[in-house]
Amino acid sequence: MSRPRGLATVATAYAGGSLGYRNLIINGAMQVAQRGTSFTTDNIYTLDRWRSGDGTGGTPARTLSQETFTLGQTDVPNAHYYLRHNQTSASTNGNSSLVQKIEDVTRFDGQTVTLSFYAKADAAMDMDVSFIQDFGTGGSPSPDVAFTETVSIGTSWTRYTVTKTLGSLSGKTLGTDGVHTSCLIFNIDFKPTSTFTFEATLFQLEYGESATEFEHRPYGTELQLCQRYFEAYPIIDGGQQVALILLYRASSQYWLNLIYKVEKRAVPTFTLGSGIVWTTVTPFIDLGKSSAIFLGTSTGFLNESSATGAYSFALDAEL
């Protein structure tokens, strides 16, 4: 088996729960950032697998960013990156949230799970930590079931833990779109109505009643796990016209068979990065879970002369 195919198999097996990794959260150490390292838009994915969502108080302005620890720091052992959520405007009734969706709710049938993470805030604050069993899409899936606990965050780096026993799935119904549209939603709902700054890293969710030491997986492994849900093709040099290698076939038709680095959770959507445009004709794109076919009547080029984002194009199969 080739190395790329082997890594793709790792990502698929992890999502199915057949590997022995303890940590059910992906990118808990905030090291993978395919989309970029700073975000101000509401309700988007930011650092890989982490979504900045709106809470009950509307859309307060905030900046979510990847930050780097000073080398040699001892506040958070063996950590290099952390997430900063800086809310810069007040809201009237609750605030924004931080979310990760963990694929396949059937992995959490009556299980006891323990969450651990390091965090601090610029002033003492409360937040609600929820685990929500989501039964997927299509047809008439069962309503969500939530388990919530309030956590008080202090102003110094501290390790926090939350243990919950989740509900039995007996009598529940999955959506007709399949098990891979279902998930356990890990949700942090920030409670202050004023401005605040929250910083956190080393998120780990594991089976059982006790928190163990954070599981540091190799960066390449963590990246492959993220790419099951989102795969970015970075801007090559910025300010150039870059060929997407649409090869001549016949009768003035050009095509490309793009093999993904990792098989996707579902058929992805194809998006161009900020400021990226096709210079000739937009090709027909036929997407699958493992590959895509691009077909056009002209050679295809991506114009990156006004690119402002982190990637030329991306494949998105997030939950």
C-alpha positions as CSV (number, residue, x, y, z in Angstrom):
1,M,0.0,0.0,0.0
2,S,1.3,3.4,-0.9
3,R,1.9,6.0,1.8
4,P,-0.9,8.4,0.7
5,R,-3.4,5.5,0.4
6,G,-2.3,4.2,3.8
7,L,-2.8,7.6,5.4
8,A,-6.2,7.9,3.8
9,T,-7.2,4.6,5.2
10,V,-6.1,5.8,8.7
11,A,-8.4,8.8,8.4
12,T,-11.4,6.7,7.4
13,A,-10.7,4.0,10.0
14,Y,-10.4,6.7,12.7
15,A,-13.8,8.2,11.8
16,G,-15.3,4.7,12.0
17,G,-13.8,4.2,15.5
18,S,-11.7,1.2,14.6
19,L,-8.3,2.6,15.6
20,G,-7.0,2.8,19.1
21,Y,-6.6,6.6,19.4
22,R,-7.9,7.8,22.8
23,N,-8.7,11.3,21.7
24,L,-12.0,11.5,19.9
25,I,-11.5,15.3,19.2
26,I,-9.5,16.1,16.0
27,N,-7.0,19.0,16.1
28,G,-7.4,19.4,19.9
29,A,-3.9,21.0,20.0
30,M,-4.9,23.6,17.4
31,Q,-2.0,22.8,15.1
32,V,-3.8,22.3,11.8
33,A,-4.9,25.5,10.1
34,Q,-5.6,24.8,6.4
35,R,-8.1,27.8,6.0
36,G,-5.8,30.3,7.7
37,T,-4.9,31.5,11.2
38,S,-7.3,34.5,11.9
39,F,-11.1,34.7,11.3
40,T,-13.7,37.4,11.9
41,T,-16.7,36.0,10.1
42,D,-19.7,34.5,12.0
43,N,-20.7,30.9,11.7
44,I,-17.7,29.5,9.8
45,Y,-15.1,26.8,10.2
46,T,-11.8,28.3,11.4
47,L,-8.9,26.2,12.6
48,D,-9.5,22.7,11.2
49,R,-12.6,21.0,12.6
50,W,-13.5,24.0,14.9
51,R,-16.5,26.1,14.0
52,S,-17.1,29.6,15.5
53,G,-20.9,29.7,15.9
54,D,-23.5,32.3,16.9
55,G,-25.1,31.8,20.4
56,T,-28.4,33.1,21.6
57,G,-27.3,36.7,21.6
58,G,-27.1,37.3,17.8
59,T,-23.8,37.8,16.1
60,P,-21.4,39.7,18.4
61,A,-18.1,40.7,16.6
62,R,-15.2,38.4,17.5
63,T,-11.8,37.3,16.2
64,L,-10.8,33.7,16.4
65,S,-7.1,33.1,15.9
66,Q,-4.3,30.5,16.2
67,E,-1.7,31.7,18.7
68,T,1.8,30.4,19.6
69,F,3.2,29.8,23.0
70,T,6.6,31.1,24.0
71,L,9.2,28.3,23.8
72,G,10.0,26.9,27.2
73,Q,6.7,27.9,28.8
74,T,5.4,25.5,31.5
75,D,1.8,26.7,32.0
76,V,0.5,24.1,29.5
77,P,3.0,21.2,29.2
78,N,4.1,20.2,25.7
79,A,1.8,22.6,23.9
80,H,2.9,24.9,21.0
81,Y,-0.4,26.4,19.8
82,Y,-3.6,27.6,21.3
83,L,-6.9,29.1,20.2
84,R,-7.9,32.6,21.1
85,H,-11.5,33.7,21.0
86,N,-11.6,37.5,21.3
87,Q,-15.2,38.9,21.5
88,T,-14.9,42.6,20.7
89,S,-18.6,43.7,21.0
90,A,-21.2,43.0,23.7
91,S,-24.4,41.0,23.1
92,T,-27.8,41.2,24.9
93,N,-28.4,37.6,25.6
94,G,-25.5,35.2,25.6
95,N,-22.7,35.1,23.1
96,S,-21.0,33.1,20.4
97,S,-20.0,29.5,20.6
98,L,-17.1,27.1,19.8
99,V,-18.2,23.8,18.2
100,Q,-16.7,20.5,17.0
101,K,-18.9,17.8,15.5
102,I,-17.6,14.3,16.0
103,E,-18.8,11.9,13.3
104,D,-21.1,8.9,13.9
105,V,-23.4,9.2,16.9
106,T,-23.5,5.4,17.2
107,R,-20.1,5.5,18.8
108,F,-21.7,7.2,21.8
109,D,-24.5,4.8,22.8
110,G,-24.8,5.2,26.6
111,Q,-21.1,5.8,26.9
112,T,-19.4,7.7,29.7
113,V,-17.0,10.3,28.3
114,T,-14.5,12.7,29.8
115,L,-13.5,16.0,28.3
116,S,-10.2,17.7,29.4
117,F,-8.7,20.9,28.2
118,Y,-6.5,23.8,29.3
119,A,-8.0,27.3,29.3
120,K,-8.0,30.8,30.7
121,A,-9.8,34.1,30.2
122,D,-9.0,37.8,30.7
123,A,-11.6,37.9,33.5
124,A,-13.4,35.1,35.3
125,M,-16.3,33.8,33.2
126,D,-18.7,30.9,32.9
127,M,-19.4,28.8,29.9
128,D,-21.8,25.9,29.2
129,V,-20.1,22.7,27.9
130,S,-22.6,20.5,26.0
131,F,-22.5,17.1,24.4
132,I,-25.4,16.8,21.9
133,Q,-26.4,13.5,20.2
134,D,-27.4,14.5,16.7
135,F,-29.1,11.7,14.7
136,G,-28.3,13.0,11.2
137,T,-30.2,14.2,8.2
138,G,-32.9,12.9,5.9
139,G,-36.3,11.5,6.7
140,S,-37.4,11.9,10.3
141,P,-34.4,11.4,12.6
142,S,-34.9,11.5,16.3
143,P,-34.6,15.0,18.0
144,D,-31.2,16.0,19.4
145,V,-30.4,15.0,23.0
146,A,-28.2,17.3,25.0
147,F,-26.1,16.9,28.2
148,T,-24.8,20.2,29.6
149,E,-22.5,21.4,32.5
150,T,-21.5,24.9,33.4
151,V,-17.7,25.4,33.8
152,S,-16.1,28.4,35.5
153,I,-13.0,29.6,33.8
154,G,-10.3,31.6,35.7
155,T,-7.6,34.0,34.6
156,S,-4.6,31.6,34.7
157,W,-3.9,28.5,32.6
158,T,-5.7,25.6,34.3
159,R,-6.7,22.1,33.2
160,Y,-10.5,21.5,33.4
161,T,-12.4,18.2,33.1
162,V,-16.1,17.4,32.5
163,T,-17.5,13.8,32.7
164,K,-20.9,12.9,31.3
165,T,-22.8,9.7,30.7
166,L,-24.6,10.0,27.4
167,G,-28.0,8.7,26.6
168,S,-28.8,5.2,25.3
169,L,-29.7,5.1,21.6
170,S,-32.4,2.5,22.2
171,G,-35.6,3.6,20.4
172,K,-33.8,6.3,18.4
173,T,-33.9,6.7,14.7
174,L,-31.1,7.7,12.4
175,G,-31.6,10.0,9.4
176,T,-32.0,8.3,6.1
177,D,-28.9,10.0,4.7
178,G,-26.8,7.6,6.7
179,V,-24.7,7.2,9.9
180,H,-22.0,9.5,8.6
181,T,-24.4,12.5,8.8
182,S,-24.9,11.8,12.5
183,C,-22.6,13.1,15.1
184,L,-21.9,14.0,18.7
185,I,-21.7,17.8,18.9
186,F,-19.2,19.2,21.4
187,N,-20.4,22.8,22.0
188,I,-19.0,25.6,24.2
189,D,-21.5,28.4,24.7
190,F,-19.9,31.5,26.2
191,K,-22.1,33.1,28.9
192,P,-20.8,36.7,29.4
193,T,-22.7,39.5,27.7
194,S,-19.8,41.8,27.7
195,T,-16.6,41.7,25.7
196,F,-14.1,39.0,26.7
197,T,-11.0,37.0,25.6
198,F,-11.0,33.2,26.0
199,E,-7.9,31.0,25.2
200,A,-7.7,27.2,25.2
201,T,-5.9,24.2,23.9
202,L,-5.2,20.4,24.3
203,F,-8.9,19.5,24.0
204,Q,-9.3,15.7,24.6
205,L,-12.5,13.7,24.7
206,E,-12.2,10.0,25.7
207,Y,-14.3,7.1,26.9
208,G,-14.4,6.5,30.6
209,E,-14.6,8.5,33.9
210,S,-11.0,9.7,34.1
211,A,-9.0,12.2,32.1
212,T,-5.6,10.9,30.9
213,E,-2.6,12.7,29.6
214,F,-3.2,14.5,26.2
215,E,-2.6,12.3,23.3
216,H,-0.1,14.0,21.0
217,R,-0.5,12.5,17.5
218,P,2.1,13.2,14.7
219,Y,1.2,16.3,12.7
220,G,0.9,14.3,9.5
221,T,-1.6,12.0,11.1
222,E,-3.6,14.9,12.5
223,L,-3.6,16.6,9.1
224,Q,-4.9,13.5,7.4
225,L,-7.7,13.2,10.0
226,C,-8.7,16.8,9.3
227,Q,-8.6,16.2,5.5
228,R,-11.5,13.7,5.7
229,Y,-13.6,16.8,6.2
230,F,-11.7,19.6,4.5
231,E,-8.8,19.5,2.0
232,A,-7.2,22.7,0.8
233,Y,-4.9,23.2,-2.2
234,P,-2.7,26.2,-1.2
235,I,-2.0,29.2,-3.3
236,I,1.2,28.3,-5.1
237,D,2.9,31.6,-5.5
238,G,0.3,34.4,-5.4
239,G,-0.2,36.8,-8.3
240,Q,0.2,34.2,-11.1
241,Q,-2.0,32.2,-13.4
242,V,-1.7,28.6,-12.3
243,A,-2.7,25.7,-14.5
244,L,-5.0,23.1,-13.0
245,I,-3.6,20.7,-15.5
246,L,-6.7,20.2,-17.7
247,L,-5.3,17.6,-20.2
248,Y,-6.3,17.5,-23.8
249,R,-8.6,14.6,-24.5
250,A,-10.3,14.9,-27.9
251,S,-12.6,17.3,-29.9
252,S,-11.3,20.3,-28.0
253,Q,-12.1,18.8,-24.6
254,Y,-9.8,19.0,-21.7
255,W,-10.0,16.9,-18.5
256,L,-8.4,16.2,-15.2
257,N,-9.0,13.3,-12.7
258,L,-8.1,14.7,-9.3
259,I,-7.5,12.1,-6.7
260,Y,-8.1,13.4,-3.2
261,K,-5.4,13.0,-0.5
262,V,-8.0,11.4,1.8
263,E,-11.5,9.9,1.1
264,K,-14.1,12.4,2.2
265,R,-16.9,11.8,4.8
266,A,-19.4,12.6,2.0
267,V,-19.3,14.0,-1.5
268,P,-17.6,17.4,-0.9
269,T,-18.4,20.8,-2.3
270,F,-15.7,22.5,-4.5
271,T,-14.9,26.1,-3.7
272,L,-12.4,28.6,-5.0
273,G,-10.3,30.6,-2.6
274,S,-10.8,34.4,-2.0
275,G,-9.8,36.3,-5.2
276,I,-9.3,33.1,-7.3
277,V,-11.1,32.9,-10.7
278,W,-11.1,30.8,-13.8
279,T,-9.4,32.6,-16.6
280,T,-11.1,30.9,-19.5
281,V,-14.3,28.8,-19.0
282,T,-15.5,27.2,-15.8
283,P,-15.1,23.5,-16.3
284,F,-17.8,20.9,-15.5
285,I,-16.9,19.3,-12.2
286,D,-18.1,15.8,-11.3
287,L,-17.4,15.2,-7.6
288,G,-17.1,11.9,-5.8
289,K,-16.0,10.9,-2.2
290,S,-12.5,9.9,-3.4
291,S,-11.9,11.9,-6.6
292,A,-13.2,14.5,-9.0
293,I,-13.3,14.9,-12.8
294,F,-12.9,18.3,-14.3
295,L,-14.1,18.6,-17.9
296,G,-13.9,21.7,-20.1
297,T,-13.7,22.9,-23.7
298,S,-10.6,25.0,-22.9
299,T,-7.4,24.6,-21.0
300,G,-8.1,25.6,-17.4
301,F,-6.2,28.2,-15.5
302,L,-6.7,29.6,-12.0
303,N,-5.9,33.3,-11.8
304,E,-4.4,34.1,-8.4
305,S,-3.5,37.8,-9.2
306,S,-6.0,39.1,-6.6
307,A,-5.8,36.2,-4.1
308,T,-6.2,37.1,-0.5
309,G,-7.0,33.8,1.2
310,A,-5.0,30.7,2.2
311,Y,-5.8,28.4,-0.7
312,S,-6.6,28.3,-4.4
313,F,-9.4,25.8,-4.1
314,A,-10.8,23.4,-1.5
315,L,-13.0,20.4,-1.0
316,D,-15.4,20.7,1.9
317,A,-17.2,17.7,3.5
318,E,-17.7,19.1,7.0
319,L,-20.7,17.9,9.1
